[in-house]
Amino acid sequence: MAAYWIAHVTVLDAAKYKGYTDIAPQAFNKYGAVFLARGGASEVLEGESFERHVVIRFRDMQTALDCYHSPEYQAAKQKRDGHCRAQITIVEGLGG
């Protein structure tokens, strides 16, 4: 069953964050990620406010986890560390 990577991000330094956006697609492409929402209009109704919200679908929970822990994604993550605030959760979708 599908799994979803849900990320909330506030960029602190756009120039340095670009290092992440330049190489992160390598990991997402490798693991068959499908972006369902990325940026765009949003309204936070409860909880901490972030400026960007991203929802990515993966084939299953293991694939989503493999993508996050992959050398490709970890290299991209190193480029964004310290240049944004991020909260990332992977959640399993509903069956059938």
MOPAC internal coordinates of N, CA, C and O (Angstrom, degrees):
PM7 1SCF
backbone

  N    0.0000 0     0.00 0     0.00 0    0    0    0
  C    1.4424 1     0.00 0     0.00 0    1    0    0
  C    1.5161 1   108.90 1     0.00 0    2    1    0
  O    1.2310 1   120.73 1   -32.70 1    3    2    1
  N    1.3210 1   116.22 1   147.30 1    3    2    1
  C    1.4639 1   122.08 1  -175.76 1    5    3    2
  C    1.5263 1   111.41 1   -60.22 1    6    5    3
  O    1.2310 1   121.76 1   -24.62 1    7    6    5
  N    1.3197 1   114.23 1   155.38 1    7    6    5
  C    1.4619 1   121.83 1   173.55 1    9    7    6
  C    1.5147 1   107.54 1  -130.44 1   10    9    7
  O    1.2310 1   121.21 1   -25.89 1   11   10    9
  N    1.3186 1   115.29 1   154.11 1   11   10    9
  C    1.4552 1   121.09 1  -174.88 1   13   11   10
  C    1.5257 1   110.44 1  -125.38 1   14   13   11
  O    1.2310 1   121.64 1   -47.73 1   15   14   13
  N    1.2999 1   114.46 1   132.27 1   15   14   13
  C    1.4509 1   123.18 1   175.79 1   17   15   14
  C    1.5259 1   104.37 1   -95.96 1   18   17   15
  O    1.2310 1   120.31 1   -62.00 1   19   18   17
  N    1.3179 1   117.01 1   118.00 1   19   18   17
  C    1.4587 1   121.95 1  -178.76 1   21   19   18
  C    1.5215 1   107.21 1  -114.84 1   22   21   19
  O    1.2310 1   121.02 1   -62.50 1   23   22   21
  N    1.3306 1   115.66 1   117.50 1   23   22   21
  C    1.4633 1   120.92 1  -176.99 1   25   23   22
  C    1.5200 1   110.13 1  -121.79 1   26   25   23
  O    1.2310 1   121.42 1   -40.86 1   27   26   25
  N    1.3096 1   114.89 1   139.14 1   27   26   25
  C    1.4624 1   122.94 1   174.26 1   29   27   26
  C    1.5258 1   105.30 1  -121.20 1   30   29   27
  O    1.2310 1   120.49 1   -52.76 1   31   30   29
  N    1.3298 1   116.68 1   127.24 1   31   30   29
  C    1.4589 1   120.58 1  -171.77 1   33   31   30
  C    1.5259 1   110.74 1  -138.76 1   34   33   31
  O    1.2310 1   121.20 1   -40.86 1   35   34   33
  N    1.3143 1   115.31 1   139.14 1   35   34   33
  C    1.4576 1   122.43 1   166.91 1   37   35   34
  C    1.5149 1   106.47 1  -123.27 1   38   37   35
  O    1.2310 1   120.68 1   -60.95 1   39   38   37
  N    1.3109 1   116.31 1   119.05 1   39   38   37
  C    1.4654 1   121.95 1  -179.29 1   41   39   38
  C    1.5243 1   108.77 1   -80.49 1   42   41   39
  O    1.2310 1   120.80 1   -49.02 1   43   42   41
  N    1.3285 1   116.08 1   130.98 1   43   42   41
  C    1.4594 1   121.73 1   179.62 1   45   43   42
  C    1.5227 1   112.05 1   -99.40 1   46   45   43
  O    1.2310 1   120.34 1   148.90 1   47   46   45
  N    1.3278 1   116.95 1   -31.10 1   47   46   45
  C    1.4652 1   122.36 1   179.42 1   49   47   46
  C    1.5253 1   108.01 1  -140.33 1   50   49   47
  O    1.2310 1   120.71 1   -81.45 1   51   50   49
  N    1.3337 1   116.24 1    98.55 1   51   50   49
  C    1.4672 1   121.21 1  -173.35 1   53   51   50
  C    1.5245 1   112.40 1   -61.68 1   54   53   51
  O    1.2310 1   119.78 1   141.60 1   55   54   53
  N    1.3061 1   118.02 1   -38.40 1   55   54   53
  C    1.4710 1   120.73 1  -178.13 1   57   55   54
  C    1.5247 1   110.69 1   -63.96 1   58   57   55
  O    1.2310 1   120.09 1   136.85 1   59   58   57
  N    1.3125 1   117.44 1   -43.15 1   59   58   57
  C    1.4623 1   120.66 1  -179.60 1   61   59   58
  C    1.5255 1   111.96 1   -77.32 1   62   61   59
  O    1.2310 1   120.16 1   148.77 1   63   62   61
  N    1.3231 1   117.30 1   -31.23 1   63   62   61
  C    1.4711 1   121.84 1   177.99 1   65   63   62
  C    1.5276 1   110.79 1   -65.28 1   66   65   63
  O    1.2310 1   120.49 1   153.62 1   67   66   65
  N    1.3280 1   116.66 1   -26.38 1   67   66   65
  C    1.4566 1   121.20 1   179.40 1   69   67   66
  C    1.5253 1   111.64 1   -58.29 1   70   69   67
  O    1.2310 1   120.04 1   150.58 1   71   70   69
  N    1.3289 1   117.53 1   -29.42 1   71   70   69
  C    1.4612 1   120.43 1   175.49 1   73   71   70
  C    1.5250 1   111.28 1   -57.70 1   74   73   71
  O    1.2310 1   120.36 1   144.31 1   75   74   73
  N    1.3421 1   116.93 1   -35.69 1   75   74   73
  C    1.4633 1   122.28 1   176.83 1   77   75   74
  C    1.5284 1   110.47 1   -69.78 1   78   77   75
  O    1.2310 1   120.38 1   129.48 1   79   78   77
  N    1.3296 1   116.88 1   -50.52 1   79   78   77
  C    1.4619 1   119.81 1  -175.36 1   81   79   78
  C    1.5291 1   112.21 1   -67.65 1   82   81   79
  O    1.2310 1   120.36 1   158.68 1   83   82   81
  N    1.3154 1   116.92 1   -21.32 1   83   82   81
  C    1.4639 1   120.15 1   177.59 1   85   83   82
  C    1.5262 1   112.61 1   -72.30 1   86   85   83
  O    1.2310 1   120.16 1   146.91 1   87   86   85
  N    1.3528 1   117.30 1   -33.09 1   87   86   85
  C    1.4745 1   118.28 1  -174.38 1   89   87   86
  C    1.5264 1   115.09 1  -114.92 1   90   89   87
  O    1.2310 1   119.16 1   163.20 1   91   90   89
  N    1.3164 1   119.21 1   -16.80 1   91   90   89
  C    1.4690 1   120.87 1   179.93 1   93   91   90
  C    1.5275 1   113.22 1   -58.15 1   94   93   91
  O    1.2310 1   119.11 1   144.34 1   95   94   93
  N    1.3449 1   119.31 1   -35.66 1   95   94   93
  C    1.4724 1   118.70 1  -179.95 1   97   95   94
  C    1.5311 1   113.92 1   -57.09 1   98   97   95
  O    1.2310 1   119.41 1   155.13 1   99   98   97
  N    1.3096 1   118.73 1   -24.87 1   99   98   97
  C    1.4648 1   120.67 1   177.21 1  101   99   98
  C    1.5290 1   110.50 1   -58.57 1  102  101   99
  O    1.2310 1   120.64 1   134.46 1  103  102  101
  N    1.3306 1   116.39 1   -45.54 1  103  102  101
  C    1.4659 1   120.27 1   179.64 1  105  103  102
  C    1.5218 1   110.67 1   -68.67 1  106  105  103
  O    1.2310 1   120.31 1   134.87 1  107  106  105
  N    1.3224 1   117.02 1   -45.13 1  107  106  105
  C    1.4601 1   119.84 1  -178.07 1  109  107  106
  C    1.5291 1   111.37 1   -61.84 1  110  109  107
  O    1.2310 1   120.46 1   138.32 1  111  110  109
  N    1.3154 1   116.73 1   -41.68 1  111  110  109
  C    1.4684 1   120.07 1   177.99 1  113  111  110
  C    1.5232 1   111.54 1   -64.78 1  114  113  111
  O    1.2310 1   120.49 1   136.97 1  115  114  113
  N    1.3188 1   116.68 1   -43.03 1  115  114  113
  C    1.4662 1   121.58 1  -178.71 1  117  115  114
  C    1.5296 1   111.66 1   -59.15 1  118  117  115
  O    1.2310 1   120.33 1   144.19 1  119  118  117
  N    1.3410 1   116.97 1   -35.81 1  119  118  117
  C    1.4666 1   120.87 1  -174.81 1  121  119  118
  C    1.5296 1   113.21 1  -102.94 1  122  121  119
  O    1.2310 1   120.06 1  -165.30 1  123  122  121
  N    1.3211 1   117.48 1    14.70 1  123  122  121
  C    1.4584 1   121.32 1   173.23 1  125  123  122
  C    1.5125 1   114.93 1    68.32 1  126  125  123
  O    1.2310 1   119.91 1  -148.87 1  127  126  125
  N    1.3167 1   117.77 1    31.13 1  127  126  125
  C    1.4611 1   121.82 1  -179.18 1  129  127  126
  C    1.5257 1   110.96 1   -66.08 1  130  129  127
  O    1.2310 1   121.17 1   -38.99 1  131  130  129
  N    1.3292 1   115.37 1   141.01 1  131  130  129
  C    1.4667 1   121.73 1   175.27 1  133  131  130
  C    1.5312 1   106.69 1  -122.08 1  134  133  131
  O    1.2310 1   120.64 1   -63.18 1  135  134  133
  N    1.3201 1   116.38 1   116.82 1  135  134  133
  C    1.4658 1   120.46 1  -179.79 1  137  135  134
  C    1.5208 1   109.47 1   -78.71 1  138  137  135
  O    1.2310 1   120.88 1   -56.09 1  139  138  137
  N    1.3271 1   115.93 1   123.91 1  139  138  137
  C    1.4626 1   122.19 1   178.96 1  141  139  138
  C    1.5265 1   111.04 1  -100.85 1  142  141  139
  O    1.2310 1   120.49 1   150.98 1  143  142  141
  N    1.3245 1   116.67 1   -29.02 1  143  142  141
  C    1.4685 1   122.40 1   175.87 1  145  143  142
  C    1.5187 1   107.09 1  -151.04 1  146  145  143
  O    1.2310 1   121.35 1   -41.78 1  147  146  145
  N    1.3379 1   115.02 1   138.22 1  147  146  145
  C    1.4662 1   118.91 1   178.42 1  149  147  146
  C    1.5243 1   107.23 1  -153.10 1  150  149  147
  O    1.2310 1   121.72 1   -74.03 1  151  150  149
  N    1.3293 1   114.32 1   105.97 1  151  150  149
  C    1.4573 1   118.29 1  -177.41 1  153  151  150
  C    1.5134 1   109.61 1    71.95 1  154  153  151
  O    1.2310 1   120.00 1    37.46 1  155  154  153
  N    1.3069 1   117.60 1  -142.54 1  155  154  153
  C    1.4563 1   121.47 1   178.91 1  157  155  154
  C    1.5217 1   112.07 1    76.51 1  158  157  155
  O    1.2310 1   121.51 1    -2.55 1  159  158  157
  N    1.2949 1   114.72 1   177.45 1  159  158  157
  C    1.4656 1   121.20 1  -178.77 1  161  159  158
  C    1.5230 1   110.24 1   -65.05 1  162  161  159
  O    1.2310 1   121.31 1   -40.03 1  163  162  161
  N    1.3296 1   115.10 1   139.97 1  163  162  161
  C    1.4645 1   120.33 1   176.97 1  165  163  162
  C    1.5234 1   108.76 1  -154.37 1  166  165  163
  O    1.2310 1   121.62 1   -17.36 1  167  166  165
  N    1.3083 1   114.50 1   162.64 1  167  166  165
  C    1.4616 1   120.70 1   176.95 1  169  167  166
  C    1.5186 1   107.92 1  -141.59 1  170  169  167
  O    1.2310 1   120.33 1   -61.71 1  171  170  169
  N    1.3186 1   116.98 1   118.29 1  171  170  169
  C    1.4624 1   121.84 1   178.81 1  173  171  170
  C    1.5255 1   107.42 1   -83.08 1  174  173  171
  O    1.2310 1   120.90 1   -59.43 1  175  174  173
  N    1.3282 1   115.89 1   120.57 1  175  174  173
  C    1.4603 1   121.03 1  -178.07 1  177  175  174
  C    1.5256 1   112.26 1   -98.80 1  178  177  175
  O    1.2310 1   120.40 1   152.53 1  179  178  177
  N    1.3264 1   116.85 1   -27.47 1  179  178  177
  C    1.4637 1   121.55 1   178.24 1  181  179  178
  C    1.5061 1   108.55 1  -148.12 1  182  181  179
  O    1.2310 1   120.49 1   -29.04 1  183  182  181
  N    1.3100 1   116.67 1   150.96 1  183  182  181
  C    1.4571 1   121.11 1   174.82 1  185  183  182
  C    1.5198 1   113.43 1    85.18 1  186  185  183
  O    1.2310 1   121.60 1     5.40 1  187  186  185
  N    1.3171 1   114.55 1  -174.60 1  187  186  185
  C    1.4554 1   122.20 1  -177.15 1  189  187  186
  C    1.5237 1   110.84 1   -64.03 1  190  189  187
  O    1.2310 1   121.04 1   -37.14 1  191  190  189
  N    1.3012 1   115.62 1   142.86 1  191  190  189
  C    1.4588 1   121.11 1  -179.10 1  193  191  190
  C    1.5334 1   110.93 1   -93.72 1  194  193  191
  O    1.2310 1   120.68 1   -46.78 1  195  194  193
  N    1.3058 1   116.31 1   133.22 1  195  194  193
  C    1.4597 1   124.12 1   173.61 1  197  195  194
  C    1.5147 1   106.85 1  -125.62 1  198  197  195
  O    1.2310 1   120.19 1   -22.14 1  199  198  197
  N    1.3342 1   117.25 1   157.86 1  199  198  197
  C    1.4681 1   118.61 1  -177.56 1  201  199  198
  C    1.5193 1   113.86 1   -86.73 1  202  201  199
  O    1.2310 1   119.69 1   157.11 1  203  202  201
  N    1.3391 1   118.19 1   -22.89 1  203  202  201
  C    1.4729 1   121.14 1  -178.65 1  205  203  202
  C    1.5225 1   109.61 1  -129.64 1  206  205  203
  O    1.2310 1   121.11 1   -34.14 1  207  206  205
  N    1.3194 1   115.48 1   145.86 1  207  206  205
  C    1.4566 1   121.54 1   177.68 1  209  207  206
  C    1.5264 1   107.35 1  -132.40 1  210  209  207
  O    1.2310 1   121.18 1   -45.74 1  211  210  209
  N    1.3292 1   115.35 1   134.26 1  211  210  209
  C    1.4603 1   120.88 1  -175.09 1  213  211  210
  C    1.5265 1   108.62 1  -131.28 1  214  213  211
  O    1.2310 1   120.49 1   -45.75 1  215  214  213
  N    1.3310 1   116.68 1   134.25 1  215  214  213
  C    1.4646 1   122.26 1   175.23 1  217  215  214
  C    1.5302 1   106.79 1  -125.49 1  218  217  215
  O    1.2310 1   121.33 1   -55.64 1  219  218  217
  N    1.3377 1   115.06 1   124.36 1  219  218  217
  C    1.4641 1   121.16 1  -177.45 1  221  219  218
  C    1.5254 1   108.34 1  -126.52 1  222  221  219
  O    1.2310 1   120.53 1   -49.82 1  223  222  221
  N    1.3285 1   116.60 1   130.18 1  223  222  221
  C    1.4732 1   121.38 1   178.53 1  225  223  222
  C    1.5254 1   109.73 1   -96.06 1  226  225  223
  O    1.2310 1   121.56 1   -42.90 1  227  226  225
  N    1.3345 1   114.62 1   137.10 1  227  226  225
  C    1.4646 1   122.98 1   173.72 1  229  227  226
  C    1.5212 1   108.83 1  -122.91 1  230  229  227
  O    1.2310 1   120.66 1   -19.06 1  231  230  229
  N    1.3090 1   116.34 1   160.94 1  231  230  229
  C    1.4631 1   122.28 1  -179.20 1  233  231  230
  C    1.5310 1   111.88 1   -54.94 1  234  233  231
  O    1.2310 1   120.72 1   137.77 1  235  234  233
  N    1.3291 1   116.23 1   -42.23 1  235  234  233
  C    1.4639 1   120.53 1  -178.80 1  237  235  234
  C    1.5243 1   109.44 1  -160.43 1  238  237  235
  O    1.2310 1   120.84 1    -5.53 1  239  238  237
  N    1.3089 1   116.00 1   174.47 1  239  238  237
  C    1.4613 1   122.44 1  -177.41 1  241  239  238
  C    1.5192 1   111.53 1   -59.54 1  242  241  239
  O    1.2310 1   119.77 1   135.88 1  243  242  241
  N    1.3130 1   118.04 1   -44.12 1  243  242  241
  C    1.4587 1   120.61 1  -177.89 1  245  243  242
  C    1.5227 1   111.68 1   -62.82 1  246  245  243
  O    1.2310 1   120.33 1   139.95 1  247  246  245
  N    1.3272 1   116.98 1   -40.05 1  247  246  245
  C    1.4700 1   120.18 1   178.65 1  249  247  246
  C    1.5226 1   110.80 1   -64.68 1  250  249  247
  O    1.2310 1   120.11 1   138.90 1  251  250  249
  N    1.3321 1   117.40 1   -41.10 1  251  250  249
  C    1.4687 1   121.11 1   178.04 1  253  251  250
  C    1.5292 1   110.44 1   -62.63 1  254  253  251
  O    1.2310 1   120.78 1   136.33 1  255  254  253
  N    1.3202 1   116.10 1   -43.67 1  255  254  253
  C    1.4686 1   120.10 1   178.37 1  257  255  254
  C    1.5248 1   111.20 1   -66.54 1  258  257  255
  O    1.2310 1   120.63 1   138.83 1  259  258  257
  N    1.3203 1   116.39 1   -41.17 1  259  258  257
  C    1.4694 1   119.89 1   178.52 1  261  259  258
  C    1.5239 1   110.73 1   -61.20 1  262  261  259
  O    1.2310 1   120.20 1   140.85 1  263  262  261
  N    1.3125 1   117.22 1   -39.15 1  263  262  261
  C    1.4584 1   120.79 1   177.98 1  265  263  262
  C    1.5287 1   110.03 1   -62.08 1  266  265  263
  O    1.2310 1   120.39 1   130.14 1  267  266  265
  N    1.3208 1   116.86 1   -49.86 1  267  266  265
  C    1.4713 1   120.50 1  -178.57 1  269  267  266
  C    1.5294 1   111.51 1   -58.94 1  270  269  267
  O    1.2310 1   120.54 1   137.25 1  271  270  269
  N    1.3156 1   116.58 1   -42.75 1  271  270  269
  C    1.4692 1   120.98 1  -175.78 1  273  271  270
  C    1.5316 1   113.58 1   -86.42 1  274  273  271
  O    1.2310 1   120.17 1   178.01 1  275  274  273
  N    1.3228 1   117.27 1    -1.99 1  275  274  273
  C    1.4625 1   120.67 1  -176.93 1  277  275  274
  C    1.5279 1   111.30 1   -66.81 1  278  277  275
  O    1.2310 1   120.44 1   -27.29 1  279  278  277
  N    1.3294 1   116.77 1   152.71 1  279  278  277
  C    1.4707 1   119.94 1   175.77 1  281  279  278
  C    1.5334 1   111.65 1   -57.91 1  282  281  279
  O    1.2310 1   120.42 1   145.35 1  283  282  281
  N    1.3355 1   116.80 1   -34.65 1  283  282  281
  C    1.4609 1   120.13 1  -179.18 1  285  283  282
  C    1.5324 1   111.18 1   -64.85 1  286  285  283
  O    1.2310 1   120.77 1   133.80 1  287  286  285
  N    1.3471 1   116.14 1   -46.20 1  287  286  285
  C    1.4618 1   117.97 1  -179.02 1  289  287  286
  C    1.5255 1   111.43 1   -72.17 1  290  289  287
  O    1.2310 1   120.21 1   141.06 1  291  290  289
  N    1.3102 1   117.21 1   -38.94 1  291  290  289
  C    1.4634 1   119.46 1  -179.98 1  293  291  290
  C    1.5276 1   111.52 1   -63.15 1  294  293  291
  O    1.2310 1   120.26 1   145.77 1  295  294  293
  N    1.3295 1   117.11 1   -34.23 1  295  294  293
  C    1.4710 1   120.27 1   175.48 1  297  295  294
  C    1.5262 1   109.88 1   -65.31 1  298  297  295
  O    1.2310 1   120.55 1   138.80 1  299  298  297
  N    1.3298 1   116.56 1   -41.20 1  299  298  297
  C    1.4674 1   120.35 1   177.72 1  301  299  298
  C    1.5234 1   109.99 1   -66.02 1  302  301  299
  O    1.2310 1   120.23 1   136.86 1  303  302  301
  N    1.3161 1   117.17 1   -43.14 1  303  302  301
  C    1.4678 1   122.09 1  -179.84 1  305  303  302
  C    1.5231 1   110.90 1   -58.06 1  306  305  303
  O    1.2310 1   120.20 1   139.57 1  307  306  305
  N    1.3095 1   117.22 1   -40.43 1  307  306  305
  C    1.4701 1   120.40 1   178.14 1  309  307  306
  C    1.5206 1   111.25 1   -59.30 1  310  309  307
  O    1.2310 1   120.59 1   147.05 1  311  310  309
  N    1.3382 1   116.47 1   -32.95 1  311  310  309
  C    1.4708 1   120.78 1   179.65 1  313  311  310
  C    1.5335 1   111.66 1   -70.59 1  314  313  311
  O    1.2310 1   119.99 1   152.08 1  315  314  313
  N    1.3439 1   117.63 1   -27.92 1  315  314  313
  C    1.4596 1   119.59 1  -178.59 1  317  315  314
  C    1.5262 1   113.19 1   -94.97 1  318  317  315
  O    1.2310 1   120.15 1   160.09 1  319  318  317
  N    1.3318 1   117.33 1   -19.91 1  319  318  317
  C    1.4616 1   120.51 1  -178.40 1  321  319  318
  C    1.5285 1   110.53 1   -55.75 1  322  321  319
  O    1.2310 1   121.39 1   -51.58 1  323  322  321
  N    1.3277 1   114.95 1   128.42 1  323  322  321
  C    1.4494 1   121.47 1  -179.57 1  325  323  322
  C    1.5176 1   114.26 1    86.17 1  326  325  323
  O    1.2310 1   120.39 1   171.83 1  327  326  325
  N    1.3391 1   116.87 1    -8.17 1  327  326  325
  C    1.4611 1   120.46 1  -177.63 1  329  327  326
  C    1.5263 1   112.35 1  -114.46 1  330  329  327
  O    1.2310 1   121.14 1  -173.58 1  331  330  329
  N    1.3491 1   115.43 1     6.42 1  331  330  329
  C    1.4604 1   120.57 1   176.73 1  333  331  330
  C    1.5235 1   108.84 1  -159.22 1  334  333  331
  O    1.2310 1   121.31 1   -14.94 1  335  334  333
  N    1.3140 1   115.11 1   165.06 1  335  334  333
  C    1.4674 1   121.96 1   167.08 1  337  335  334
  C    1.5155 1   104.52 1  -106.48 1  338  337  335
  O    1.2310 1   120.26 1   -49.11 1  339  338  337
  N    1.3188 1   117.11 1   130.89 1  339  338  337
  C    1.4639 1   119.68 1  -177.74 1  341  339  338
  C    1.5161 1   111.25 1  -139.54 1  342  341  339
  O    1.2310 1   121.55 1   -34.01 1  343  342  341
  N    1.3177 1   114.64 1   145.99 1  343  342  341
  C    1.4621 1   122.62 1   171.07 1  345  343  342
  C    1.5261 1   105.44 1  -130.59 1  346  345  343
  O    1.2310 1   120.73 1   -57.59 1  347  346  345
  N    1.3316 1   116.22 1   122.41 1  347  346  345
  C    1.4627 1   120.51 1  -177.74 1  349  347  346
  C    1.5232 1   108.48 1  -125.60 1  350  349  347
  O    1.2310 1   121.30 1   -49.86 1  351  350  349
  N    1.3171 1   115.12 1   130.14 1  351  350  349
  C    1.4679 1   122.30 1   176.95 1  353  351  350
  C    1.5191 1   108.43 1  -129.76 1  354  353  351
  O    1.2310 1   120.68 1   -38.79 1  355  354  353
  N    1.3138 1   116.30 1   141.21 1  355  354  353
  C    1.4612 1   120.78 1   172.82 1  357  355  354
  C    1.5194 1   106.80 1  -112.80 1  358  357  355
  O    1.2310 1   121.14 1   -52.68 1  359  358  357
  N    1.3214 1   115.42 1   127.32 1  359  358  357
  C    1.4591 1   120.27 1  -176.64 1  361  359  358
  C    1.5331 1   109.80 1  -128.40 1  362  361  359
  O    1.2310 1   121.15 1   -40.98 1  363  362  361
  N    1.3023 1   115.41 1   139.02 1  363  362  361
  C    1.4519 1   120.70 1   177.42 1  365  363  362
  C    1.5231 1   109.48 1   -76.36 1  366  365  363
  O    1.2310 1   120.84 1   -41.59 1  367  366  365
  N    1.3295 1   116.00 1   138.41 1  367  366  365
  C    1.4603 1   121.53 1   178.44 1  369  367  366
  C    1.5176 1   111.86 1   -76.34 1  370  369  367
  O    1.2310 1   121.59 1    -5.46 1  371  370  369
  N    1.3123 1   114.56 1   174.54 1  371  370  369
  C    1.4585 1   120.68 1   177.42 1  373  371  370
  C    1.5181 1   110.43 1   -79.84 1  374  373  371
  O    1.2310 1   120.64 1   -35.73 1  375  374  373
  N    1.3004 1   116.39 1   144.27 1  375  374  373
  C    1.4552 1   120.39 1   177.59 1  377  375  374
  C    1.5145 1   112.39 1   -76.71 1  378  377  375
  O    1.2310 1   121.12 1   -21.27 1  379  378  377
  N    1.3283 1   115.46 1   158.73 1  379  378  377
  C    1.4461 1   128.03 1   174.41 1  381  379  378
  C    1.4523 1   118.62 1    21.96 1  382  381  379
  O    1.2310 1   120.10 1   180.00 1  383  382  381

